[in-house]
Amino acid sequence: MITPARYSDGAIHVPGDVAFPVAVRPREQAVAPDLASAVYTTDNELVCVDRAGVVRWRHAFGVFQEKVRNVRAGCAFSLDGKVVWLFRPDAMGHWNDGNDTWHVLDAATGVVLASADLGTVGHGGDQQVHPNGTDVLINVGEGQDGSLLFRGRLDDNTFEVVPYPWEDRVLVAFAADGHHFMTVHHEQSDVAFHTYPDGEVVIRMSVTDLGYDEGAWLEWAGGYLDADTAFVVAGGEDDGEEWFRHHLIDVRTGAYLGTFDAHTEDAYGVIQAGGGAWLTFDDGVFRHHVR
């Protein structure tokens, strides 16, 4: 499982009171499985640091930009820690001419091993590493134009990229065994559970299936508490005040199992940990919770 990493007060934090000091607030961050190094993106580069905050290597995106707005380059470690996956929203970031690009770098040196043109014009790309250790899914959000999903694999320096046939689904999470993954509709109307790798929908639930009217929505958030149970986050607005609640779904049958207290005031604050457990992060501290 990928080590969860969050930024707070000048450092990237992971469970176990491990922190990596960084010079600037990251756009996105990731930590190696052995906890020896971390990577993070800024407005213009990908940076790798050790636990003392010493820079190991840097990867510049291209033409320097004084300030990059409305876009976020993304990074993720492979499960074995040998490579780093980098998404660059080049089209809107203007570091290079052309579309967004996806790259695989040597984690020890920062050398680019392979690259692919995604043909997208995205604000950011959420990367989820598959439990098999070889595949990665990336979700590229194009704002009002939708959301595109790709499957990537590096095989002997050959970068295979396969698009899924949708433009309206946002990737949320993998099941722990990797046989299923979860998406939420770009317009936040339903959640779907897909087989992997083909993407066939086996369960779909709308916000009305959870007992709400059509004025409510589903956040682009959720995950799997255990092999049989997923959680989704419904939200809405009453008298000008926004609210959200966490709900449980049986992923074997599609049955709605009711609400649960996630112990967080952040709709996106639950970090799946498996085995019926989850983490929350607040004020630089990870907290462990069990149903």
C-alpha positions in Angstrom: 0.0 0.0 0.0 1.2 3.5 -0.8 2.4 5.5 2.2 0.0 8.4 2.9 1.8 11.8 2.9 0.4 15.2 3.9 2.0 18.6 4.2 1.9 20.8 7.3 4.1 23.5 8.8 7.0 23.3 6.5 7.3 19.5 6.2 5.8 16.5 4.5 4.4 14.1 7.1 3.7 10.4 7.1 2.4 8.1 9.8 4.9 7.2 12.5 6.0 10.7 13.3 8.3 10.8 10.2 8.7 14.2 8.5 10.6 15.6 5.5 11.4 19.4 5.8 10.7 21.2 2.5 11.6 24.7 1.3 8.2 25.6 -0.1 4.6 24.4 0.2 4.2 21.5 -2.3 1.6 21.4 -5.0 1.6 17.6 -4.4 3.8 15.2 -2.5 4.7 11.5 -2.1 7.0 9.5 0.1 9.0 6.4 -0.8 7.9 3.0 0.8 11.2 2.8 2.8 10.6 6.3 4.1 14.1 7.3 3.1 13.0 10.0 0.6 10.1 12.2 -0.5 9.3 14.0 -3.7 7.1 17.0 -4.2 6.1 19.3 -7.1 6.3 23.1 -7.2 5.3 25.7 -9.8 8.3 24.6 -11.9 9.9 21.4 -10.8 9.9 18.0 -9.1 12.2 17.9 -6.1 13.5 14.8 -4.2 14.7 15.3 -0.6 15.9 13.0 2.2 14.7 13.0 5.8 16.9 15.9 6.7 15.4 18.0 3.9 18.6 17.8 1.7 17.8 17.9 -2.0 18.9 14.7 -3.8 17.8 15.8 -7.3 15.6 18.1 -9.2 13.7 17.7 -12.4 12.7 21.0 -14.1 9.5 21.1 -16.1 10.7 23.4 -18.9 10.4 27.1 -19.5 10.4 28.8 -16.0 7.1 30.4 -15.0 6.9 33.2 -12.5 3.6 31.9 -11.2 1.6 28.9 -12.4 -2.1 29.3 -11.6 -5.0 26.8 -11.7 -2.8 23.8 -12.5 -1.0 21.2 -10.3 1.8 18.8 -11.3 1.4 15.4 -9.6 3.8 12.8 -8.3 3.7 9.2 -7.0 6.2 6.5 -6.0 5.9 3.0 -7.3 5.2 0.3 -4.7 8.9 -0.8 -4.8 10.2 2.7 -4.6 12.3 2.4 -7.7 10.5 4.9 -9.9 8.5 8.1 -9.6 5.5 8.8 -11.7 5.1 12.5 -12.7 2.1 14.2 -14.4 2.8 17.6 -16.0 -0.1 19.8 -17.1 2.1 21.3 -19.8 -0.8 22.7 -21.9 -2.0 25.1 -19.2 1.3 25.3 -17.3 3.2 26.6 -20.4 6.5 24.9 -19.4 6.5 23.4 -22.9 4.5 23.6 -26.1 1.9 20.9 -26.5 -0.4 18.7 -24.5 -0.1 17.3 -21.0 2.6 14.7 -20.5 3.2 11.7 -18.2 6.7 10.6 -17.2 8.5 7.8 -15.3 11.7 8.8 -13.5 14.4 6.8 -11.8 13.8 7.5 -8.1 17.5 7.4 -7.2 18.7 9.8 -9.8 15.7 11.7 -11.3 16.6 10.5 -14.8 13.6 10.3 -17.1 13.1 6.7 -18.2 10.0 7.1 -20.3 7.4 9.8 -21.3 4.1 9.9 -23.0 1.9 12.6 -24.5 -1.6 12.3 -23.1 -3.4 14.6 -25.5 -5.1 16.3 -22.6 -5.5 19.9 -21.4 -5.8 19.4 -17.7 -5.6 21.3 -14.4 -4.2 18.3 -12.6 -3.7 14.5 -12.6 -4.5 12.2 -9.7 -2.4 9.1 -9.9 -3.3 5.8 -8.1 -0.8 3.0 -8.0 -2.3 -0.5 -8.5 -1.6 -3.1 -5.8 0.1 -5.3 -8.5 3.0 -2.9 -8.4 3.2 -2.4 -12.2 0.2 -0.4 -13.2 -0.9 3.1 -12.5 -4.2 4.9 -13.2 -4.2 8.6 -13.8 -7.2 10.8 -13.8 -6.8 14.1 -15.7 -9.3 16.8 -14.8 -10.1 19.2 -17.6 -12.5 21.4 -15.6 -15.9 21.9 -17.2 -14.7 19.8 -20.2 -14.7 16.6 -18.1 -12.3 14.0 -16.7 -10.2 11.4 -18.6 -8.8 8.2 -17.2 -5.6 6.4 -18.4 -3.9 3.2 -17.4 0.0 3.2 -17.6 2.7 0.6 -17.3 6.4 0.7 -17.7 7.8 -2.5 -19.3 11.5 -2.6 -20.1 11.5 1.1 -20.7 8.4 0.8 -23.0 5.7 3.1 -21.6 2.3 1.6 -22.4 -0.6 4.0 -22.0 -4.2 2.9 -22.5 -7.2 5.3 -22.3 -10.5 4.4 -20.8 -13.5 5.2 -23.0 -15.0 7.9 -20.7 -14.8 11.7 -20.3 -17.0 12.0 -17.3 -15.7 9.9 -14.4 -13.3 10.9 -11.6 -11.0 8.2 -10.2 -11.3 7.8 -6.4 -9.6 4.6 -5.2 -8.5 1.0 -5.7 -9.8 -1.9 -3.6 -7.0 -3.5 -1.6 -6.8 -6.5 -3.8 -6.8 -4.4 -7.0 -9.7 -6.3 -8.6 -12.0 -3.3 -8.5 -11.7 0.5 -8.5 -14.1 3.3 -7.7 -15.1 6.4 -9.6 -17.5 9.3 -9.1 -19.3 11.0 -12.0 -17.8 14.3 -13.0 -21.1 16.0 -12.3 -21.2 14.3 -8.9 -24.4 12.5 -9.5 -23.4 8.8 -8.9 -20.6 6.5 -7.7 -19.6 3.4 -9.7 -17.5 0.4 -8.9 -15.5 -1.1 -11.9 -13.6 -4.4 -12.5 -9.9 -4.0 -13.2 -8.4 -3.6 -15.7 -11.4 -3.6 -18.2 -13.4 -1.0 -16.3 -16.8 -2.8 -16.5 -19.3 -1.3 -14.1 -20.6 -3.8 -11.6 -22.3 -1.4 -9.1 -23.7 2.1 -9.6 -25.4 4.2 -7.0 -26.9 7.7 -7.3 -27.2 10.3 -4.6 -30.9 9.6 -4.6 -30.2 5.9 -3.7 -28.7 7.2 -0.5 -31.9 8.9 0.4 -31.2 12.5 -0.8 -33.0 14.6 -3.3 -31.4 15.7 -6.5 -30.1 18.9 -4.9 -27.5 16.9 -3.1 -24.3 15.6 -4.6 -21.4 13.1 -4.2 -18.0 14.5 -3.4 -15.1 13.2 -5.5 -14.0 11.3 -2.4 -14.3 7.9 -0.8 -12.5 4.6 -0.7 -12.6 1.1 0.7 -12.7 0.3 4.4 -12.2 -3.4 3.8 -12.6 -6.0 1.1 -16.4 -5.8 1.2 -17.2 -2.3 2.3 -16.7 1.1 0.6 -17.4 4.6 1.8 -18.7 7.6 -0.2 -19.3 11.2 0.8 -22.6 12.9 0.1 -22.9 16.7 0.4 -25.5 19.4 0.1 -26.6 22.8 1.3 -29.2 23.8 3.8 -30.1 27.5 4.4 -26.8 28.5 2.9 -24.7 26.1 5.0 -22.9 23.2 3.3 -22.9 19.8 4.9 -21.5 16.4 4.2 -21.9 12.8 5.5 -20.0 9.6 5.0 -22.0 6.5 3.8 -21.1 2.8 3.6 -21.8 0.5 0.6 -21.5 -3.3 0.4 -19.4 -3.7 -2.8 -20.5 -7.3 -3.2 -24.2 -6.6 -3.4 -24.5 -2.8 -3.9 -26.6 -2.6 -0.6 -26.6 0.7 1.2 -25.3 0.2 4.8 -26.0 3.6 6.3 -23.8 6.4 7.6 -20.7 6.3 9.8 -18.7 8.8 11.8 -15.4 9.4 10.1 -14.0 11.6 12.8 -13.1 14.4 10.4 -14.5 17.8 9.5 -13.0 17.5 6.0 -15.1 15.8 3.3 -11.8 14.6 1.8 -10.2 13.8 5.1 -10.5 10.0 5.3 -7.4 8.0 4.2 -8.2 4.4 3.6 -6.0 1.9 5.5 -7.7 -1.4 5.0 -9.0 -4.0 7.5 -11.9 -1.7 8.6 -9.5 1.1 9.6 -8.8 4.6 8.3 -6.6 7.5 9.0 -7.2 11.2 9.4 -4.7 14.1 9.4 -4.9 17.3 11.4 -2.3 19.8 12.7 0.6 17.6 11.5 -0.7 14.4 13.2 -2.1 11.2 11.7 -4.8 9.5 13.8 -5.9 5.9 13.4 -9.6 4.9 13.6 -11.4 1.5 13.5 -15.0 0.8 13.0 
